[in-house]
Amino acid sequence: MNQVEDVRVNELPSGSVARVSRLLIGRLRDLGIMEGSLIRVLFSTPNGPAIVETGDGRPIVLDSDAASNLLVTPLSIPQRHRYRHRYGS
Amino acid sequence: MDDKYVRRIKIGVVGLPNSGKSTIVSSLSGLFIRTANYPGTTVSINVVNLTIKNLRIQLIDLPGIYSLSSEMPDEEVATKEILRGNYDGFIVVGSTLSLQQTIYLLVQLLELGKPVILVLNMMDLARKQGININVEAMRRRLGIPIIPSVAASGVGMGELRKLITEIAQSSIAVNTKVIDYGPLEKYIDAVSARLNAPRGLAIEVLKGNDLLKEERLKAGDIVSKAIEEIGQIDVFVARKRWDFVSSITKDVVARGVQVNLSKLDYILLNPKVGILASLALLFTLAEVIFLVLNPLVNYISELLSMIPIGELMVNVGNPLIRSFIMDAVWNSTSIVLSFIPYVFGVALIIAFIEDSGLIIRLTFPLEKWLRRIGLPSRGLIYLIAGVGCNVPATSSTVAIPSSTDRLITALMIPYIPCMARLLVISLIAAAILPSQLTGVVMILPFVTSLIGVMVMSRLLLPLLTHIRVKLTARVPYAYELPQLIIPINRFFVKKVWHYTYEFLVRAGILIVAFSALMWVLSISGPSGLIGPEALTNQTLIRSTWLSLIGDLISPIFKPLNIPWQLSASLMYGYVFKEVILSSMAVLYGTSEEGVINVLHSALQLPSALALITFITFYSPCIATLVTETRIVGVRLTVINTIAQLLLALALSYIVYAIALLVV
């Protein structure tokens, strides 16, 4: 089985589900985004800001810097994005 | 009452950003709010004094935070106060719409061992969304008083006042051990004993809170052992706290809090259509300022012109006093008064965007692009509002949480052409160009302004980091998305009134005072007092200080073929941009209506375009300058003002050269 690489959360398309693998800024922990927790990407722009939903349903806004500092392991990517989205390119 | 019976207590008002802290403080006091600038920061902390019976209470309204280990420079002000300040107790203001985040913060305050009252604000909005919180169960779990509240309409404030008095009587239970940290407990106790510090402070020391480096050194051996046994303590503590939050939320919330994004959210936050939707909304906003308020400005101007000031002044025998009242005081006062609708409009829109939660929606899709031109996304709204009037737009930048973003925004607002500048520019355009081309030329100030912002934001950011050590890095933003609400309540009205009043009082006084100074320069010269005749006599005016200053400036504008009368009248722009027109009229010995004809014969198209470019941002008015000083300090204001002048001059020369080639 192929090993899924960690990516920055703003590399994933909107609608993706991912597991948090590494936080490069501690502040995210205070917002409930912990290593190992599941998040859903509500909105994301390539290398830009993102809005993610935490496990307990809270939408967290991440600016470009914060989004680039949140590394995740993708678990599911919306079908329409699998072949043409930036992820994996 | 005898003063010896009066007791004094100090209470910190702590809460998440946008949870309604200030609303609660205003609701409680109704007295006065004093804003204090704390050293090393521009973040204001509101200090409110109130008296309940024989108790004097000092309420300290602290900036919003998510935890005690804040990474944002501005949040540090609040956490420093909480950790180091000598407080008798805390009011934690929580939003029912962010219940988990509220409990996460509350736990940290409880652990500090001071009496805590939890105010659960926005209960009405929670009910509307079907979120039912069992407050009684929450009281039992946390062991502290909890007040369900709707601060905007005063619900719960009576109970809060009563509970504040109980802090003074030490009758509020203190519950420091809400969470059992298991293997970390023995280390918490050891640090606590070593430093003689409360449990919460010991936890922060073990977590490695940057504000407690000294304490961490003192407890170095205990911290090392704890790390050896537990690993990353900050991760461990955060996990324990979130587990607790999760367990309590399950117990007390009847319906789980769900992501509740509106249809508007899905449009505005969408990466593809959001940019267009945001720009459309922002453009509409600016249009509202331009179109809706313009007739009101004209109406007020007409009303003011109906006041027979000349006839009223007939009885004033001394011509100098008469001229002072009419030409200096009345003229400037009427300009300030006629501008109130613009200021009110800007204040209304800024307050609405800030309080409704729209600010994040509007700037989210634009953030990446704004970053590319060196602008903070949060500053966009204030820059757009600056088109109405720079003064309220600059003063309201205090709401921007990051100091770097706040400074850059406040420094960039003067580059945005305000209504007064646009009025002068439109007059020049109308004088030189056929009416069908006026609109095209009106794009020029906005293009110039964009270039100015792009150039200066890139130049000023390294300068900021150079002269203000604390701003060396831009801290990443991460925050819970606030719900969209319609913030029409008495506190919203108060906020709009506050912005408008600030312009009227502060800016108004300044404009009148500087008009008086310019009046003195216009009726006197190196030979002494010439008299008010100089204002209408073309020969006498050449002997005034103003004319001399105009002569000094004119060599700069001579290559652009701009006559000295125009360059001298630009001096008045430092008072208020609209005054440029009346001073042109004075210097050319014509009426304000006649200025168009004068400009038509005095300026060629390339010179007119260069003048328009220069007026766009060569200087803000004195009221904007003073407001800018309050936000960014004197040094940066001076640097920025000089930079504006030089850049405006350089761009006007470039425009002139291009126009000569093209025309």
Interface residues (C-beta under 8 A of the other chain):
Chain A: S14 I25 G26 R27 L28 R29 D30 L31 G32 M34 E35 L42 F43 S44 T45 N47 G48 P49 I51 E53 D56 G57 R58 P59 I60 V61 L62 D63 S64 D65 A66 N69
Chain B: Y66 S67 S69 S70 E71 M72 S98 Q100 Q101 Y104 D234 V235 A238 R239 W242 V245 S246 T249 G256 V257 Q258 V259 L261 L269 N270 P271 G274 I360 F364 P365 E367 K368 R371 S377 R474 V475 P476 Y477 A478 Y479 E480 L481
